[in-house]
């Protein structure tokens, strides 16, 4: 049973890592578009940004409702990044240890 719990938390760790990478790539692409380095009229760029937006928008939206833009800068990305990293680094291992100990009883 401990192996199954370990596998579940391995998958969760991977999902959180993918979300973090999606947030980072989305932020970098939005900066490149804002500074006119790349253009959204390019079909491939538009599709990539659309997919990333569909992945990251539901994650960032609760943070955007709470944190207003400061000087036109969206800080919700930074807060979401820190929260997800905190969950991945601190809460997931603690929850995995607790679950394994609970099953061992």
Legacy VTK file of the C-alpha trace (Angstrom):
# vtk DataFile Version 3.0
C-alpha trace
ASCII
DATASET POLYDATA
POINTS 105 float
0.000 0.000 0.000
2.902 2.368 0.743
4.126 1.904 -2.833
0.760 3.016 -4.230
0.756 6.091 -2.005
4.326 6.861 -3.065
3.322 6.539 -6.729
0.320 8.842 -6.276
2.521 11.497 -4.696
5.105 10.991 -7.464
2.378 11.793 -10.029
1.229 14.823 -8.006
4.817 16.085 -7.800
5.107 15.752 -11.591
1.810 17.583 -12.169
2.905 20.470 -9.948
6.203 20.619 -11.857
4.333 20.782 -15.180
2.119 23.574 -13.854
5.165 25.530 -12.727
6.798 25.142 -16.146
3.570 26.206 -17.859
3.459 29.328 -15.675
7.076 30.196 -16.430
6.757 29.656 -20.188
3.495 31.599 -20.281
5.086 34.547 -18.456
8.118 34.569 -20.746
5.954 34.411 -23.871
3.753 37.247 -22.602
6.866 39.381 -22.041
8.138 38.556 -25.532
4.786 39.574 -27.005
4.681 42.758 -24.892
8.141 43.798 -26.097
7.224 42.897 -29.677
9.899 40.212 -29.990
7.360 37.657 -31.182
4.011 38.269 -32.789
0.710 36.555 -32.001
-0.255 36.779 -35.682
2.052 33.800 -36.169
-0.232 30.765 -35.992
2.156 28.570 -34.016
2.815 31.281 -31.414
-0.884 31.964 -31.091
-1.695 28.259 -30.564
1.046 27.829 -27.967
-0.118 30.912 -26.078
-3.739 29.759 -26.273
-2.894 26.331 -24.816
-0.772 27.875 -22.062
-3.505 30.385 -21.283
-6.082 27.608 -20.953
-3.750 25.803 -18.538
-2.629 28.782 -16.455
-5.733 31.019 -16.416
-7.715 28.848 -13.963
-4.693 28.775 -11.657
-3.981 32.506 -11.840
-7.582 33.759 -11.726
-8.118 33.348 -7.946
-4.852 35.188 -7.316
-5.802 37.948 -9.773
-9.062 38.527 -7.890
-7.147 39.047 -4.639
-3.983 40.830 -5.851
-4.494 43.962 -7.962
-1.943 44.875 -10.651
0.779 47.158 -9.313
1.855 49.743 -11.860
0.552 47.589 -14.702
2.552 44.609 -13.415
0.621 41.414 -12.693
1.994 40.000 -9.437
-0.451 37.083 -9.382
2.084 34.974 -11.304
4.707 35.453 -8.612
2.325 34.620 -5.768
0.912 31.585 -7.599
4.444 30.390 -8.355
5.462 30.695 -4.686
2.306 28.964 -3.438
2.663 26.056 -5.861
6.372 25.695 -5.070
5.549 25.730 -1.349
2.947 23.022 -1.800
5.338 20.935 -3.893
8.356 21.301 -1.608
6.766 21.345 1.860
3.197 20.052 1.872
3.431 17.115 -0.547
6.299 15.353 1.269
4.633 15.952 4.644
1.319 14.616 3.358
3.043 11.592 1.830
4.813 10.791 5.093
1.572 11.194 7.041
-0.334 8.952 4.629
2.322 6.228 4.741
2.373 6.337 8.550
-1.413 6.209 8.657
-1.490 3.148 6.410
1.261 1.443 8.428
-0.862 1.582 11.591
LINES 1 106
105 0 1 2 3 4 5 6 7 8 9 10 11 12 13 14 15 16 17 18 19 20 21 22 23 24 25 26 27 28 29 30 31 32 33 34 35 36 37 38 39 40 41 42 43 44 45 46 47 48 49 50 51 52 53 54 55 56 57 58 59 60 61 62 63 64 65 66 67 68 69 70 71 72 73 74 75 76 77 78 79 80 81 82 83 84 85 86 87 88 89 90 91 92 93 94 95 96 97 98 99 100 101 102 103 104
